[in-house]
Each structure stands twice: as C-alpha cells, then as structure tokens.
C-alpha cells in the first residue's frame, strides 16, 4: 500500500488575527507571514476568532484567565474581564467551541494565536481575583475545548511556527493526520466511487487498512520514537482484543503522539539504515559503501536528510519488496517541499 499525496490543499483551522484581519482586542492584527505566504502553499485555511464570534466587538476590553488559587488544573479557569471581573465569558467561549465542531470536522490541523486567554495552547498567564498574575500554566479556553473535541488533531501556535524544526514537525503531523482520514477512514472517497473501487479492487477492510497504515508509517515513526513504535506494533498484534472503533482510535492516537516528538538525528539515522538494509542485496559493493557513507555523513551533520532520501529513492526501483516501496519515510519531506526555510 502506498499513501498517495493529496491533490488539493489541506484544510487547517487558524486564528483569524494571524491572517492579518484586525480582530484583536485593540483593533489590530498579528499577521503571520509564515502562515500566509509559506504554509498557505499547502493549507486551505478556516479562519475563526472566538472572541469576536461571541460578540465582544472590536476594539474590546481585554480578558484574561482567572483561577481561585495556585495549583488549579488547566480546566479550572474562568475567562473574565481584566478591568471588570463580572464580565464572564467562560460559558459563551465554551459554547462557541462546541458550536463550531461540525464546521471543523474536515480540518486536519489548527494554528492558534499564542498568549491568548481564548486561543493560547501553552503558557498562558493566569490571574487571581486581586489581579495578581499567579503562573503561566494556562491554556486558552476555546483552544482547550477543541483539544477535548479533537484529541488527536495536530495543533500548534503561530509564533512557534517561525522555528523551522517545529514547523517541520507540525507539517509532518498534519500530513499524517490527513492521510489517516483519506486512507483508513476513506473520508474523501465519494460513495459511488467507493462502490466501484470495492467491486474492482476489493478494498481492504478497515482493520486491514489500519495495519497497512502503520506498516507504511513504520520507519517514519521509528525516526521519532523507536520504543513507542515497537509498543504500537505490539498493540496491533493484539488487535482482536478491541473493537474496530477502539483500535482505530487507539492507533491514530499513538501515531499522533509518536509524531509529536521531533525526530532526532540518531533515530532518523537508525530508520535510514533499516531502509538501506532492504536495498543492500540489490546494490554493488561500491554503491553500498557510498550509501552507508552518506548515511554516516548525515548522522554527523555533514549532509542533509534530503541527500540520503534522494539516493535511497534512486535505488528503490531495484527492489521488488512492497514494504520498502510503501514507506512514507522515503516520500518527500516538508523541507524538500520548500516548507521549512523562510526568510
């Protein structure tokens, strides 16, 4: 099985102010050129501003996260006015998040504005009734509610996407999440086309597709976390102990969790060596030595990953092994698509 690339842009939710829309509390915006000029090459954005949507207006009095005392859990917050704490928009923000769930079902990622009491994903300042800041352990209420509705959806903050490594990681997760729904859940397949395909090609069962998906992603997952990838393999080996829906939910969650850990050079090298092992018998002694040296140069930081992938792909047609042909690790990475470097 080969995971085919999407032929259209991937739908991704985004904080509306990051698109340059003047919807912030002060009437300004937080235009992100990385999002609008770079990532827009592969993303079709769904821009939303929960604060405007619940009627706070532009401009508006600022709001912040309120907690009763230190040590309160992330969900034990209220969102109230900074100047007037009787202005409580906790319920409206939560209700709005619930209301947009149907609209967000097709999205395969979400980009939030950092430091926002509604949209911040991490490190949002929390306050006491007396106005004193107590910690930076908060999560924006709207963002938190969407995390609960979409526990596996790749999410990131606008500011962090300026970092090329974090951007690459987010892209990798979005591509994988999108591929899951296209291949395993077949959500982009028209019902009539699906019936025709099933008749002509005998489309594998959903459980078989789950196993196929893990198989295709195996080496990419190993590049992110070898131990967790092996654990996932053991989970699939015991698949009969779960219902089909339970298995799908568990495997998708594990895959997204593994990919959320940035790939290290060491683990990537290990995955590349595994890939090379499938091609060795089809290479001459000189070709094998050159490939091994190139992988070693990558490990040492002397060569880019794209150089190794290019050589592996060059030798790939020699192998009749369907497993190595299916590996997503050998597909075009975000950096090769020109989505990581931005100046």
N, C-alpha and C positions, 0 to 999 in steps of 0.2 A: 504494500500500500504506500502510495506517495501522497503527502499532503500538498495539494495544489495551492499556489498563491492566489489570493483574492484578486479579482479583476477590477474591482471598484474600491473606492476609499472606505476605510473602516469607520463606522460611526462611533464617536467618542464625546462624552459629556464634558463641558468646560464651564468654569466660572465666567460669566458674561463680561466682567470688567477686564479679563485677560485678553479679550478680543478687541479692546480699545473702546468699548462702549462706556459712556460716562454715567455709570450706575452706582458708584461708590457713595458712601455716606456724605462725603464732602463735594459731591458732584463731579468728581474726577474719574479717572480710569487707571488701570495697571496693565497697559498693552504689553503683551509678551511677543517679541519678535521671533523667539524660538518656536512658539506655538503657531503664530500666524504666517510666518514666512518659511519655516523649515518643516515642522510636523504636519502642516496643512497639506503637504505633498502626498501624504498617505492617510490623513484623518479627515473625515467629514464631521464637523463639529455640531453639537447640540448645545448652544449657549443658554445658561439659566442663571438668574440671580434671585435666590430665595427671599432676600430682604425686600427687594422691590416687589416681588410677586405677592408678598403678604400685605402690601400696602403701606410700607414705611416711607415711601416717597424719596425724591431726590431734590435737593440735599435733605439729610435727615439727622436727627440727634444720634450720636454713636451709642452702640450697645456693647455689652461685654458678658462674659461668663461669671456667674455668681455661685459660690459654694458656701456651705454653712461653716465648714472648718477644714483644716488641713487633713490630708489623707483620704478625702472623699473619693470614691471611684469615679471613673470617667463619665458615667451616665448620671451621676448625682449632681446635675447642674441645672441652673435656670439661666435664661438669656434675658437680661433686663437692661433698661436704660442706664447709661453712665451717670447722667445728671438726676434722673428721676427713676428710682428703682421700682416704683409702682407700675411703670411701663414694662409689662412682662410679655414677651413674645415667644415664650417657650412652646406653648401649645400650637400657635399658628405655624411656627417653623417645622415642628414635628408633623403637623397635619399636611403641610405643603409637600414635605418629603414623601409622605405616604401617597399623596395625590399624583405625583409625577412618576411613580413606579411603572405604570403601563407605558408611558412615553419613553422611559429609559430601558425597557426590556431589550431593545435591539442594540444598545451601546455595548462596546467591548472594552471600554476604559473610561476613566473620569479624571480630569485635571482640575484641582481645586486651588483657590487662592489661599496662600499661607497667612497665618496670624489672624484669621477671621473668626469671630465668635459663631458664625454660621457655617463657614466652609473650611476652616483650617483643619488639616489632618493630624497635626502633631505640634506639641509645644505651644499651644495657645494659652495665653496668660489667663489665670483665674483669680477672682477677687472675692473679698469678704464684704459683708453688708456695710462696713465702715469705709469702703473704698480702697482699702489697702490690698495690693497685689499679694497673693499668697504663694503661688507656684506657677510653673509653666507646664503643667501636666494635662491641659485640656485638649479636647477635640471639638471642633465646631459642631453644633447640634444637628444641623442639616447633613453635614458630612457623616456624622456618626450614625444617623438614622439610615442613610443609604448603605453604610457598611453592614448594617443589620439586615437590610433587604437583599443586598447583593454581596454575600460574604467572600466570594472568590473574585469579584471584579477588580482588575488592576486599577489602582488609584495612586495618584502622585500629586505633589504640589507644584505650582507654576515655577516658583523660584528654584526648586531643586532640579528642574529640567534644564537649567543652564549648565549643569555639570554633565559632561559627555558620558561618563560611566553610568550615572543614574538614568540618563536619557536612554542609553542603550538598553539598560535593564528593563525600564518601563516598556519600551518598544517590543522587546522580546516577550514580555508577559502579555501585552495586548495581542501580538501576532498569535501566540499560543491559545489564548482565550477565544479569539475569533475562529481559529482553526478547529477548536473543540466543537463549537456550535455548528460549524459548516460540515465537519466530517462525522462526528459522533452523533450529534442531535439532528443533523441534516436540516437545519432551520432555513437554509437559503434555497432548498430544493422545492420547486413547485410540485404540488400533489400529483399532477398529471405526469410531469417528467419523472417523478419518483416511481410511479407505477410502471412507466415504460422501462426505466432502468432496472427495476426489480425483475421484470419479465426477461429482459435481455441479458443482464449481467448477474442476476441473483445477488443483490446487495447483501452483504454480511449482516447478521443480527446485530442488535445494539451492543450486546456484550462482546461480540467478536470485534466490533468497531472500537470499543474501549481498549481492548487488548492491542489491537492494531495501532491505536494512537500512542499508547505507552511505548510500544516497540519502536515506532518511528521517532519518538522523542527521547529514547533511552540515552543516547550518547550526549545529547544536549543537556539532559537532566544531570547526568554524571558530571558534566563540566561545571555544574552549580553546586551539587552536593552528592557525593558518591554514596555515603551511608544511607541518606534518606531515599535515594533512588533504589537501592537494594531492598530497603524496607517496603517500598511501594511494589516492587516485584513480588515480594512475599505476600503482600495483601492480595494481589491479583491471582496468585497461585491458590489462594483460599477463597476465591470469588463466590463459590457455591454457598458460602455461609451467609451471604447477603442477598437482599432483593436486588433487582436490576437498578431501580432508582437509588437505593442506598449505595450500591457500588459506583454508579456514575457520580454521585455527589462526593463520595469519599475520594475517588481517584482524581477528579477535577480539582478538589481542594488541595490534595497532596501535591499535584503538579504545580499549581499556582504558588503554593508555599515554597516548594523547592526553587522555582524560578525567581522568587522574590529575593533570594540570596544571590548577590552578584557573583558571577563566575570568576574564580581565581585562575591565575596563570598556571598554577600547579594542577588543578583539577581539569582545566582545559587541555593541558598537555597530555594528561592521562587519557582523556577521551579521544584525542587525536591519535595517540599511539594505538588505542583499540581499533580505530578506523583503519590505520595503516596496516594493522595485523590482518585485516580481511583482504588486503590487496597484495600482500607480500609475495604470495606464490605466483602472481602474475607479473612480477617485476624482475628485471635483470638485477644482477648483483650491484651494478653501478647505480641503477635507478633507486634501488632500495636504500643504498648508502646515502644518496642525495636527499631522499625524503626524510630519512632518520636525522640527518644533519640539520635539515630545515626545521624539523620539529624541535630539535635541541636549541637551535638559534632562537626560535620563538620562546621557549622556556626561559632562556637567558635574557629575553627582552631585546634581542638584536634584530628580529624580524617581526613584521606584523602578522596577526592571525590570518588576514586575507591571503598572504603569500602561501601559507600552508594549505588553506582551503582550495586555492586555485590549483595547486599541484595534485591534491587528492582528487579533485574533480577531473583533472586531466587523465588520471589513471582509472577512474571509476568505470568507464565502459568496458574495460578488460575483464571485470569480474561479473560472473553470472549470478552472484549471490544477491537475491532480492532484499535481504536485510540491510546490507550496506547501501544499496541504492535508495532505500526508504528513509535514511537518516536525515532528519531536519538539521542536524549539526552541520551538514555539508551544503545546506541551502544558503542563499545569500543572506549574510548577517546585516544588521542595521547599519554598521559602519560602511559596508560595501555599497549600500543603497544611498550613501551620502547623507545619512540622517544623524550623524553623531558630531561632525565638525561644523561649527557655526561661528562666524566672526562678524 
